[in-house]
C-alpha cells in the first residue's frame, strides 16, 4: 500500500458530494450538458440551494442584484457561474468540522485564492471558472491529512508556520511520504473533477515542473497573493515576492497584477462576512 493509499484508507468516511454537485462537476467537460435540468435538481436540495443563494448574493461573488431563488440566479449570474457556485457550495459543505483546524481561516484563504485565480485565469486566457474551482480546492489535501493523521497534521502545522507552499509540501513528504498536493489531486480524481483541475492541485506548489499546467501557475500565484492580502501587504510588496519565471509562464503583466491585487482587497472582507 502506498503512503497515499494508506492516508485514504485512514479516512473511512471520505467526504462526499450531493448528487447534483457530482453531476455539475461532470458537466464541466460536457459542452452539451443540460445545465437547466441540473438546476431543476438543485431546487430539490434545500440545504444546498440555501448555500448557493447565500454565495450568489454575497459581495464576495460580485452580485449587484438580489437573487431570491435559484431561477433568479440563472438570470442574474448565468448558468456557468451558477454551476461554479454550486460546486463551491458542495466543496465547502463537505468539510464542516475538522478537529484542530480553524475552518473559517482555512476557507477565507481558499475563497480569496479562488477569487484571485478567476481573475488571473481570465487574464491568462484560461477558463476563469476552472481557475476558481482549482483555487478553492488547492489546500483540501491539508484537511484530509488532518483528518487521517491528526497528530502529524498538528506537528506539520507547527513546523510550517510562515513557510512557503513548496516548503510545506517538502515537510509533509518527510512526515508522510506524500503531501497535500498529491492528496488533493487524488481527492479531485475520486470526486471526478476534470483532469485539468486534478493537475492544477497536484502541481500548484511546483508550477515550473515540466508537466505543470498553466492553471497550476495561476493557482500558485493566486495563493501567494491571498497570503499577501491577508497580511495587508501593499501590491508592490506582493508582486516583488512572486516568481518572475512563474509569471512569465502564464504571461501575466505586473502592471495589471497590481490592479487585480488592489481590486481583490474587497474579497477578503466579503469572504469574512460570508463565513461569519
Secondary structure, 3 states (H helix, E strand, C coil): CCHHHHHHHCCCCCCCCCHHHHHHHHHCCCCCCCHHHHHHHHHCCHHHHHHHHHHHCCHHHCCCCCCCCHHHHHHHHCHHHHHHHHHHHHHHHCCCCCCCCCHHHHHHHHHHHHHHHHHHHHHCCCCHHHHHHHHHHCCHHHHHHHHHCHHHHHHHHHHCCCCCHHHHHHHHHHHHCCCHHHHHHHHHHHCCCCHHHHHHHHHHHHCCCCCCCHHHHHHHHHHHHHHHHHCCCCHHHHHHCCCHHHHHHCCCCHHHHHHHHHHHHHHHHHHHHHHC
